[in-house]
Amino acid sequence: MSTTSDGTRAVRAGLPAPRQYEPTLPGPVFAAHFHLSGEPVGPYTYGRDTNPTWTLLEQAIGELEAPGERVETTVFASGMAAVSAVLLSGARAGDIVVLPDDGYQALPLVREQLEAYGVRVRTAPTSGDAQLRALDGAKLLWLETPCNPGLDVCDVRRLVAAAHGAGTLVAVDNTLATPLGQRPLELGADFSVASDTKAMTGHGDILLGHVTCKDPELSAGVRRWRKVVGAIPGPMEAWLAHRSLSTLHLRVDRQCGTALALAEFLSRRTDVTGLRYPGLPTDPSHPTALRQMRRFGSVVSFVLADKDTAERFLAGLRLVDDATSFGSVRSTAERRARWGGDAVPEGFIRLSVGAEDPDDLLADVENALAEAAR
């Protein structure tokens, strides 16, 4: 399906060939073991290694990540399991790994683990392609673009070219963009990684992650890590995730359109500062995002006057859940500083736009801002 549109591909991805009287998408396979006589050379031997439900989902995600190309995808029990598989499976004592210092808040925990293994970690901001200056001698460069929660964007092609020229592998956390918004492997990255807990499954009810590679050897290392640590998804979660992919394009298109409308609305507010959305023409990251992204994501970030104002704003919302995830069909928002760890002001808001009616959502935000000002 390399020549079809994103929407058609999302609907059809990973489906088996039609068989008379069989469902279009076979149900989840619950099995710890499989009938296995003789030598264990078949595709399904033990439930920690492989499962037919994972296979179909992995094929589907691979078709979205790199249409028409031969890639290998490995699904995991969570986004952090996928992140850890890339960062921990190949690093050895004495290696150098470069991480963003403004990425997902669990990355510092991974850094601590890497350093405990004797791996040297360098960090740099996402903006301005600052990680270029930290590449010397590095084994792996980890990019997160747009970064969470600040929404800065780096030039993946430029960083990949520099990294590969120095013998450094590149992984891109593509959680916020999804393959419909950005394809890291097309931009030259070695690993495309995502927390499918977010927009890929899109309903706020599944924990899941994946890693996709073109290089079979790199993929084998990731898959071996999954087997060793047992970070496997449940069959039901994998089946629900595959089912959810069929509406990915509908959800993402609606969310991105409304996110841009929200950003435009907030840009006219004098009580809002620090507004970020890569799809907004006035955003500092927009020129770079425009070169490598096809859709700009569901997340808008901005700053209100202080902690109390932000809390009143969140309390005033009626159509937006106060929750810490993003990418769901139901809008979510939070005062990100409540967790600590992110270098953001106390009044920093990360708002993930859902699939609600755009006019209703904008009216809700406007009313909440009015209540916050009282």
C-alpha positions, 0 to 999 in steps of 0.5 A: 500500500505504498501508493495509497493515502494515509487514511486508506493505509491506516484502515487496511494496515496489517490485515491478513489476506481475506479468508472465507468466514473469517473476521477481517481482523482476527481476535486476540490470541491468548496463549502462553505456549503453542503446539510444538513438536520436533525442532522449535523452528516455527513462527510461534513457540512460546508466548514471551517470544511471539504471538500472532496478535503482535505480528499483525500489529507489528506489520500494521505499524511498520506499514505506517512507519515506512510505506512500501519498505521492508522494516521490522517493528517490535511492540512493547508493554509501554512506551518506556519499555520501548525507549529502554529497549533502544537505550539499554540494549546496545549500550556498554560501559564506556559508550557515550549516549546523547540525550535531550535535556528537555525531553520526556520527564522519565528520560532522567531515570534512564540516564541514571540507569545508563550511568549506573552501567558505566555509560557516559551521558551528554545532554543538550536542548532540542532547539537550535540542533544543539545536540550537534555539539555533543556528538563527538565519539557518541554511540547513540543520539536520542532525539525527541521532536517535537519535544515534550512538553516544550514542543521545540523541533530539531532538524532530523535530517541535519542531525542524522547526517552529522551523526552517521558521518561520525559513526553514531546511530540515531533514534527518534522519539516520534510519540507526539507526531505519530507516523502520520505526522512525521516518519523518522526512518524516511528522515534517515533515523535508525530507530523510530520509537513511540509510546503508543499509549498516546495518539497511536491508540488514542483512547486513553485506555491502553499502555503500549509502545513500539520500535521500528528499524530498517536494519534487521540486526538493530531490530534483533537486538531490540527484540532480544531485549524484549525477550530478556526483560519480558516487556511484552504487551498483552494480546488484548491490548495489542488487538485493541491497538490494531483496531484503533489504528483504523481511525488514526487518520480521522483522529489525528486530522481532527486533533491537529486542525483543532490544535491549530485553531486553539493556538491561533485563538491563544495567540490573540490573548494578552493573558497567555504567554510562552505559546508553542505549537509547531504548526503555528506560522509564528512559532520559532520551530515552524520553519523546521517543522514544515520541512519534515512534518506533515501534521503537527500534533495535538499538543499546545503549550502555553503559560499563565500568570502563576500556579494559582491562575493555572489551577483556576483555569484547569478547574474551570474547564468542562470538556477537558480532563485534568490528566497527564497523558496526551493524544486521546480523543478526549482533550486533556490538560495539566499544569506540568510543573506539578510533577517537577523535573521539567524546566517550565514555569509554575503556570505552564499548561500542556493541553492535548486537543481531543476530537470534540467539536472545535467550537465547543472546545474553544468556547470551553477554553475561553470560559476557563480563562475568564474564570482563571482571571477572577 
